[in-house]
């Protein structure tokens, strides 16, 4: 079997596996939140640019198909495209065997295959445009400064880099890599009009982000800068340690070990790759990794923030493996088989924990805040809660205990999105955000499209115990004359208590 057939088979098999895993759990908090983006398409949102929303609209047939598979389908499709792109990138940089190994390493990465390959997040489309941009930069580096095809490649890069940023703002690191490359490796590019055309194209594409933030007092910038700013922050060693080990685990320890050793060899000039191409890979990747690690010294960070950078650098261990192969006919090296086993074990364990862990992982096993900080509950129990609330709501309407179409109040973005996807879709009630903008996120804006509460109105407040906070509860209750004792939906996992869902009937709204 030739390598092209192998890569197509790899894409087919990995796609089936991702679809299978995508069908095994409910949508997570982030995923349902991005689904709410798709309900009202805009040019920018509070947390992220819009492409993830457009992708969800596409794969759900304009929101006709309300199912985890269709919502996550965009992630599965983009993962297949990325596998092909990294294969082409490895083939272009060295040879077809390198492309094959790069595709295998990409597939064994938990980040690439499952975090963004079986779950719908902004990184899913971002990776397509990120890898396409890297491939274009490598092609640009091979052309002479006066080549007639240079303008076209620069314009294509401006397009893909712009779309990358419109997927997730981390895409700006592509242009940061270009700047480093131009200043350190090839300053002659500053004399060529192509790079300026490219920059203009990117700016035009990302202009909706800029315009939206100007109109909203740069609220997105203020939010994200508060998450990453080190000013006034103390030294956070534990956060740094968590980030380091999180990156290793998420990107696969085997892959990270291969990657580090290959980067060292590349810096020493011991890999059979043109120095300029190595510089492009390093300049577009290392600044993102280093930035996240520096931020982790003072702030909470997440391992997937630097995922695109690790994905790009997988090309280097692929070159090393291809160089060390005794035969071009070698299929899969043992080290990649080990990486595959790790990836599958962790993916299966993740599914088992979400669906079958007895009770909650949280230290709060009982009481008002049962399940507190248990992230596995983000993807568990919301369908059940939706069905039980639907019955409760219908009973309330029949008994005239609550008015028909009484809205549901959400005090934060993640609970609000889970309610909107699993509850209000059944009951046709509006979900209204109430509270601080940094708790509500996009719900602060979606309120504008919904019927506002009037004096004297009644509403439901749904609060899961794992996200219960007195501050947000008091913020809501002060807007009502009184509220009744909550109805409690008790949830179990594998027969053990894991969470309560509190349903409050709020009476007599007042501004």
C-alpha positions as CSV (number, residue, x, y, z in Angstrom):
1,X,0.0,0.0,0.0
2,X,1.5,3.4,-1.0
3,X,1.5,6.3,1.5
4,X,-1.4,8.1,0.0
5,X,-3.6,5.1,0.4
6,X,-2.3,4.7,4.0
7,X,-3.1,8.3,4.9
8,X,-6.6,8.0,3.5
9,X,-7.1,4.8,5.5
10,X,-5.7,6.5,8.6
11,X,-8.1,9.4,8.1
12,X,-11.1,7.0,7.6
13,X,-10.3,4.9,10.7
14,X,-9.6,7.9,13.0
15,X,-12.7,9.6,11.8
16,X,-14.9,6.6,12.7
17,X,-13.2,6.4,16.1
18,X,-13.7,10.1,16.8
19,X,-17.4,9.9,15.8
20,X,-17.8,6.9,18.1
21,X,-16.2,8.8,21.0
22,X,-18.2,11.9,20.2
23,X,-21.4,9.9,20.6
24,X,-20.6,8.6,24.1
25,X,-21.0,11.7,26.2
26,X,-23.2,14.7,26.5
27,X,-21.9,18.1,25.4
28,X,-19.5,19.8,27.8
29,X,-20.0,23.2,29.2
30,X,-17.8,24.9,26.6
31,X,-19.5,23.0,23.7
32,X,-23.1,23.9,24.7
33,X,-21.9,27.5,25.1
34,X,-20.5,27.6,21.6
35,X,-23.8,26.0,20.4
36,X,-25.6,29.1,21.8
37,X,-23.3,31.2,19.6
38,X,-24.9,29.5,16.6
39,X,-28.4,30.4,17.8
40,X,-27.7,34.1,16.9
41,X,-24.9,34.4,14.4
42,X,-22.7,37.5,14.9
43,X,-19.4,38.8,13.6
44,X,-17.8,38.4,17.0
45,X,-18.7,37.2,20.5
46,X,-17.6,38.1,24.0
47,X,-15.1,35.2,24.4
48,X,-14.1,34.2,20.8
49,X,-14.4,35.1,17.1
50,X,-17.3,33.6,15.1
51,X,-16.1,30.7,13.0
52,X,-16.9,28.0,15.5
53,X,-20.5,29.3,15.5
54,X,-20.7,29.2,11.7
55,X,-19.3,25.7,11.7
56,X,-22.0,24.5,14.1
57,X,-24.6,26.1,12.0
58,X,-23.3,24.2,9.0
59,X,-23.0,20.8,10.5
60,X,-26.4,20.9,12.2
61,X,-28.1,21.9,9.0
62,X,-29.0,25.4,10.2
63,X,-29.7,24.0,13.7
64,X,-32.2,21.4,12.4
65,X,-30.3,18.4,13.8
66,X,-30.2,18.8,17.6
67,X,-27.8,16.0,18.5
68,X,-24.2,15.8,19.9
69,X,-23.0,14.0,16.8
70,X,-24.0,16.8,14.4
71,X,-22.8,19.6,16.8
72,X,-19.4,17.9,17.1
73,X,-19.3,16.9,13.5
74,X,-17.4,20.0,12.5
75,X,-14.6,19.0,14.9
76,X,-14.4,15.5,13.4
77,X,-14.3,17.0,9.8
78,X,-11.6,19.5,10.7
79,X,-9.5,16.8,12.4
80,X,-9.6,14.8,9.2
81,X,-8.5,17.9,7.1
82,X,-5.7,18.6,9.6
83,X,-4.4,15.1,9.3
84,X,-4.2,15.5,5.6
85,X,-2.6,19.0,5.9
86,X,0.1,17.8,8.3
87,X,0.8,14.8,6.0
88,X,1.3,17.3,3.1
89,X,3.4,19.5,5.3
90,X,5.7,16.7,6.3
91,X,5.9,15.5,2.8
92,X,6.8,18.9,1.5
93,X,9.4,19.6,4.1
94,X,11.3,16.3,3.8
95,X,9.6,13.3,2.2
96,X,6.4,11.2,2.0
97,X,7.5,9.0,4.9
98,X,7.9,12.1,7.1
99,X,4.4,13.1,6.1
100,X,3.1,9.7,7.1
101,X,4.9,9.8,10.5
102,X,3.6,13.4,11.1
103,X,0.0,12.3,10.4
104,X,0.5,9.3,12.8
105,X,1.9,11.6,15.6
106,X,-0.9,14.1,15.0
107,X,-3.5,11.3,15.4
108,X,-1.9,10.0,18.7
109,X,-2.1,13.5,20.3
110,X,-5.0,13.7,22.7
111,X,-5.3,17.4,21.9
112,X,-5.5,16.9,18.2
113,X,-7.6,13.8,18.1
114,X,-10.0,14.3,21.0
115,X,-9.8,17.7,22.7
116,X,-10.4,19.5,19.4
117,X,-11.0,16.5,17.1
118,X,-14.1,15.0,18.9
119,X,-15.2,18.1,20.8
120,X,-16.4,21.2,19.1
121,X,-14.3,24.2,20.3
122,X,-12.7,27.2,18.5
123,X,-9.5,25.3,18.2
124,X,-11.2,22.8,15.9
125,X,-11.4,25.2,12.8
126,X,-8.4,27.2,14.0
127,X,-6.0,24.2,13.5
128,X,-7.0,23.9,9.9
129,X,-6.1,27.5,9.1
130,X,-3.0,27.3,11.3
131,X,-1.5,24.3,9.5
132,X,-2.5,25.7,6.1
133,X,-0.7,29.0,7.0
134,X,2.5,27.1,8.1
135,X,2.5,25.2,4.8
136,X,2.2,28.5,2.9
137,X,5.0,30.0,4.8
138,X,7.3,27.1,4.1
139,X,6.4,27.4,0.4
140,X,7.2,31.2,0.5
141,X,10.6,30.5,2.1
142,X,11.6,28.4,-0.9
143,X,10.8,31.0,-3.5
144,X,13.3,33.7,-4.6
145,X,12.4,37.3,-3.5
146,X,11.6,38.2,-7.1
147,X,9.5,35.1,-7.9
148,X,6.3,35.8,-9.8
149,X,4.3,33.4,-7.6
150,X,5.3,35.1,-4.3
151,X,2.5,37.7,-4.2
152,X,-0.1,34.9,-4.6
153,X,1.3,32.9,-1.8
154,X,1.5,35.9,0.5
155,X,-2.1,36.7,-0.3
156,X,-3.2,33.2,0.5
157,X,-1.3,33.4,3.8
158,X,-3.0,36.6,4.6
159,X,-6.3,34.8,4.0
160,X,-5.6,31.7,6.1
161,X,-3.9,33.7,8.9
162,X,-7.0,36.0,9.0
163,X,-9.4,33.0,9.2
164,X,-7.2,31.4,11.9
165,X,-7.6,34.6,14.0
166,X,-11.3,34.6,13.2
167,X,-11.4,31.1,14.7
168,X,-9.3,32.0,17.8
169,X,-7.2,35.0,18.6
170,X,-4.2,32.8,19.2
171,X,-3.8,32.9,15.4
172,X,-1.9,36.3,15.8
173,X,1.1,34.2,16.8
174,X,1.4,33.3,13.1
175,X,2.1,36.9,12.3
176,X,4.4,37.1,15.3
177,X,6.4,34.2,13.8
178,X,6.5,36.0,10.4
179,X,7.9,39.1,12.1
180,X,10.6,37.1,13.8
181,X,11.5,35.3,10.6
182,X,11.7,38.5,8.6
183,X,13.8,40.4,11.2
184,X,16.2,37.5,11.9
185,X,16.4,35.4,8.8
186,X,15.3,37.3,5.7
187,X,14.9,41.1,5.9
188,X,14.7,41.3,2.1
189,X,11.0,40.3,2.4
190,X,10.3,43.8,3.8
191,X,11.1,45.1,0.3
192,X,8.5,42.9,-1.3
193,X,4.9,44.1,-1.6
194,X,3.4,40.6,-1.0
195,X,4.0,40.7,2.8
196,X,2.1,44.1,3.0
197,X,-0.7,42.8,0.8
198,X,-0.9,39.8,3.1
199,X,-1.1,42.0,6.2
200,X,-3.9,44.1,4.7
201,X,-5.9,41.0,3.8
202,X,-5.6,39.7,7.4
203,X,-6.6,43.0,8.8
204,X,-9.7,43.2,6.6
205,X,-10.7,39.7,7.6
206,X,-10.3,40.3,11.4
207,X,-11.8,43.8,11.2
208,X,-15.1,42.5,12.7
209,X,-13.3,41.6,15.9
210,X,-11.8,45.1,16.1
211,X,-15.0,46.9,15.3
212,X,-17.0,44.8,17.8
213,X,-14.5,45.6,20.6
214,X,-14.5,49.3,19.7
215,X,-18.3,49.3,19.9
216,X,-18.2,47.4,23.3
217,X,-15.4,49.3,24.9
218,X,-12.8,46.6,24.3
219,X,-14.6,44.3,26.8
220,X,-13.1,41.1,25.3
221,X,-9.6,42.5,25.6
222,X,-10.3,43.5,29.2
223,X,-11.6,40.1,30.0
224,X,-8.8,38.1,28.4
225,X,-6.1,40.5,29.7
226,X,-7.4,40.0,33.2
227,X,-6.9,36.2,32.7
228,X,-3.3,36.6,31.4
229,X,-2.0,39.8,32.9
230,X,0.9,39.3,35.4
231,X,0.7,42.8,36.8
232,X,-0.1,42.6,40.5
233,X,-0.1,38.8,40.5
234,X,2.0,36.7,42.9
235,X,4.2,33.8,42.0
236,X,2.1,30.8,41.2
237,X,4.4,27.8,41.1
238,X,1.7,25.2,41.4
239,X,-0.1,26.7,38.4
240,X,3.1,26.5,36.4
241,X,3.7,22.8,37.4
242,X,0.0,22.0,36.5
243,X,0.5,23.7,33.1
244,X,3.7,21.8,32.3
245,X,2.3,18.4,33.2
246,X,-1.0,19.3,31.6
247,X,0.7,20.1,28.3
248,X,2.7,16.8,28.5
249,X,-0.4,14.8,29.2
250,X,-2.6,16.5,26.6
251,X,-0.1,16.3,23.8
252,X,1.0,12.8,24.7
253,X,4.1,12.2,26.8
254,X,5.7,10.1,24.1
255,X,5.1,12.8,21.5
256,X,6.5,15.5,23.8
257,X,9.6,13.5,24.5
258,X,10.2,12.9,20.7
259,X,9.4,16.6,20.0
260,X,11.9,18.0,22.6
261,X,14.7,15.8,21.4
262,X,13.9,16.7,17.7
263,X,13.8,20.4,18.5
264,X,17.3,20.1,20.1
265,X,18.6,18.3,17.1
266,X,17.0,20.9,14.8
267,X,18.6,23.8,16.7
268,X,22.0,22.1,16.4
269,X,21.5,21.7,12.7
270,X,21.4,17.9,12.9
271,X,18.1,17.4,11.0
272,X,18.0,17.2,7.2
273,X,15.7,20.2,6.9
274,X,16.5,23.6,5.5
275,X,17.5,26.0,8.3
276,X,14.9,28.6,7.1
277,X,12.1,26.1,7.3
278,X,13.2,25.0,10.8
279,X,13.1,28.7,11.8
280,X,9.6,29.1,10.5
281,X,8.4,26.1,12.5
282,X,10.1,27.3,15.7
283,X,9.2,31.0,15.3
284,X,5.5,30.2,14.9
285,X,5.4,27.7,17.7
286,X,7.8,28.4,20.5
287,X,6.6,32.0,21.3
288,X,3.1,30.6,22.0
289,X,4.4,27.8,24.2
290,X,6.7,30.2,26.1
291,X,4.0,32.8,26.5
292,X,1.6,30.3,28.1
293,X,4.2,29.0,30.4
294,X,5.1,32.5,31.6
295,X,1.5,33.3,32.2
296,X,1.1,30.1,34.2
297,X,3.6,31.5,36.7
298,X,1.0,33.9,37.9
299,X,-2.4,33.0,36.5
300,X,-4.6,29.9,35.8
301,X,-3.9,28.6,32.3
302,X,-5.1,25.6,30.3
303,X,-2.9,23.1,28.4
304,X,-4.9,23.4,25.2
305,X,-3.9,27.1,24.8
306,X,-0.6,26.1,23.3
307,X,-2.0,23.1,21.3
308,X,-1.5,24.5,17.8
309,X,2.2,25.1,18.6
310,X,2.8,21.5,19.7
311,X,0.9,20.3,16.6
312,X,3.2,22.2,14.3
313,X,6.4,21.0,15.9
314,X,5.3,17.3,15.4
315,X,6.9,17.7,12.0
316,X,10.4,17.7,13.5
317,X,10.1,14.3,15.3
318,X,8.5,13.0,12.1
319,X,11.7,14.0,10.2
320,X,13.8,12.4,12.8
321,X,11.9,9.1,12.7
322,X,12.0,9.1,8.9
323,X,15.7,9.8,8.9
324,X,16.3,6.9,11.3
325,X,14.2,4.4,9.5
326,X,16.1,1.5,8.0
327,X,13.6,1.0,5.2
328,X,11.2,3.4,3.5
329,X,8.7,0.6,3.7
330,X,8.5,0.6,7.5
331,X,4.9,1.1,8.5
332,X,4.5,2.3,12.1
333,X,7.5,2.6,14.5
334,X,7.1,1.0,17.9
335,X,7.3,4.4,19.6
336,X,4.2,5.6,17.7
337,X,2.4,2.4,18.7
338,X,3.2,3.2,22.4
339,X,1.8,6.7,21.8
340,X,-1.3,5.3,20.3
341,X,-1.9,3.0,23.3
342,X,-1.5,5.9,25.7
343,X,-3.9,8.1,23.7
344,X,-6.6,5.4,23.6
345,X,-6.2,4.5,27.3
346,X,-6.7,8.1,28.4
347,X,-9.6,8.7,26.0
348,X,-11.4,5.6,27.2
349,X,-10.7,6.4,30.9
350,X,-12.1,9.9,30.3
351,X,-15.4,8.4,28.9
352,X,-15.6,5.9,31.8
353,X,-15.1,8.6,34.4
354,X,-17.7,10.9,32.9
355,X,-20.4,8.2,32.5
356,X,-19.6,5.7,35.3
357,X,-17.5,7.1,38.1
358,X,-19.4,6.3,41.3
359,X,-20.8,9.6,42.6
360,X,-18.6,12.7,42.3
361,X,-14.8,13.3,42.1
362,X,-15.3,16.4,44.2
363,X,-14.4,16.5,47.9
364,X,-18.0,17.8,48.4
365,X,-19.8,14.5,48.5
366,X,-22.9,15.8,50.3
367,X,-24.6,19.1,51.1
368,X,-25.5,22.3,49.3
369,X,-22.5,22.3,47.0
370,X,-22.3,18.6,46.2
371,X,-20.0,18.0,43.3
372,X,-18.2,21.4,43.6
373,X,-15.5,21.7,41.0
374,X,-16.1,18.3,39.5
375,X,-15.5,19.0,35.8
376,X,-16.7,15.6,34.7
377,X,-20.3,16.7,35.7
378,X,-20.2,19.2,32.8
379,X,-20.9,16.4,30.5
380,X,-23.2,14.3,32.7
381,X,-26.8,14.4,33.9
382,X,-28.1,17.4,32.0
383,X,-30.4,15.4,29.7
384,X,-32.0,13.8,32.7
385,X,-32.4,17.2,34.4
386,X,-34.0,18.5,31.3
387,X,-36.5,15.7,31.2
388,X,-37.4,16.1,34.9
389,X,-37.8,19.8,34.7
390,X,-40.0,19.5,31.6
391,X,-42.4,17.4,33.6
392,X,-42.2,19.8,36.5
393,X,-42.8,22.8,34.3
394,X,-45.8,21.2,32.6
395,X,-47.3,20.3,36.0
396,X,-46.8,23.9,37.2
397,X,-48.6,25.3,34.1
398,X,-51.5,22.9,34.4
399,X,-51.9,23.7,38.1
400,X,-51.3,27.4,37.4
401,X,-48.5,27.4,40.0
402,X,-46.3,29.3,37.5
403,X,-47.3,31.2,34.4
404,X,-46.9,29.7,30.9
405,X,-43.5,30.7,29.3
406,X,-42.1,31.9,32.6
407,X,-38.4,32.5,31.8
408,X,-35.5,30.6,33.3
409,X,-32.7,32.7,34.9
410,X,-29.1,31.9,34.4
411,X,-26.4,33.4,36.6
412,X,-23.4,32.2,34.6
413,X,-22.6,31.3,31.0
414,X,-21.9,27.6,31.4
415,X,-25.0,26.8,33.4
416,X,-27.1,29.0,31.1
417,X,-25.9,27.2,28.0
418,X,-26.5,23.8,29.6
419,X,-30.0,24.9,30.5
420,X,-30.7,26.3,27.0
421,X,-29.5,23.2,25.2
422,X,-31.0,20.5,27.5
423,X,-34.0,22.3,29.2
424,X,-35.4,25.3,27.4
425,X,-35.3,23.5,24.0
426,X,-38.0,21.2,25.4
427,X,-40.1,23.7,27.3
428,X,-39.6,26.7,24.8
429,X,-38.8,29.0,27.7
430,X,-36.4,31.9,27.3
431,X,-33.1,31.8,29.2
432,X,-32.2,35.2,30.6
433,X,-28.9,36.1,32.1
434,X,-28.8,37.9,35.4
435,X,-25.6,39.0,37.1
436,X,-22.1,40.3,36.4
437,X,-20.9,40.5,32.8
438,X,-17.8,38.5,33.6
439,X,-20.1,35.7,34.9
440,X,-22.6,35.9,32.1
441,X,-20.2,36.4,29.1
442,X,-22.3,36.3,25.9
443,X,-25.6,36.1,27.8
444,X,-25.1,39.8,28.6
445,X,-25.7,40.5,24.9
446,X,-28.3,37.8,24.2
447,X,-30.6,39.4,26.7
448,X,-31.2,42.1,24.2
449,X,-32.9,39.7,21.9
450,X,-35.2,38.3,24.6
451,X,-38.4,39.5,26.3
452,X,-37.3,41.5,29.4
453,X,-38.7,40.8,32.8
454,X,-41.4,43.2,33.9
455,X,-42.3,44.3,37.4
456,X,-44.2,41.5,39.2
457,X,-43.1,38.7,36.8
458,X,-42.2,35.2,38.0
459,X,-39.3,33.1,36.8
460,X,-37.4,29.9,37.4
461,X,-33.9,29.9,38.7
462,X,-32.1,26.6,38.0
463,X,-28.8,26.1,39.9
464,X,-26.8,22.8,40.0
465,X,-25.1,22.2,43.3
466,X,-21.6,21.9,41.7
467,X,-21.8,25.5,40.6
468,X,-23.7,27.0,43.4
469,X,-22.4,30.3,44.8
470,X,-24.1,32.5,47.4
471,X,-22.9,35.6,45.7
472,X,-24.7,34.9,42.4
473,X,-27.8,33.5,44.1
474,X,-28.1,36.7,46.2
475,X,-27.7,38.8,43.1
476,X,-30.8,37.2,41.6
477,X,-32.9,37.0,44.8
478,X,-32.6,40.7,45.5
479,X,-34.5,41.3,42.3
480,X,-37.6,39.4,43.5
481,X,-40.0,40.0,46.3
482,X,-39.6,36.4,47.5
483,X,-38.8,32.8,46.4
484,X,-40.1,29.4,47.4
485,X,-38.0,26.6,48.9
486,X,-36.3,24.9,45.9
487,X,-37.5,21.7,44.3
488,X,-34.5,19.4,44.2
489,X,-33.6,17.1,41.3
490,X,-31.3,14.5,42.8
491,X,-28.8,12.9,40.4
492,X,-26.8,9.7,40.8
493,X,-23.9,8.2,38.9
494,X,-23.4,4.5,39.1
495,X,-25.9,4.5,42.0
496,X,-24.1,7.1,44.1
497,X,-25.1,10.7,44.7
498,X,-23.2,13.1,42.4
499,X,-25.2,16.3,42.2
500,X,-28.4,18.2,43.1
501,X,-30.1,20.5,40.7
502,X,-32.1,23.2,42.6
503,X,-35.2,24.7,41.0
504,X,-36.4,27.9,42.6
505,X,-39.7,29.6,41.8
506,X,-38.9,33.3,42.0
507,X,-41.9,35.6,42.6
508,X,-42.5,39.4,42.1
509,X,-39.7,40.7,39.9
510,X,-38.5,44.2,40.7
511,X,-35.7,46.1,39.0
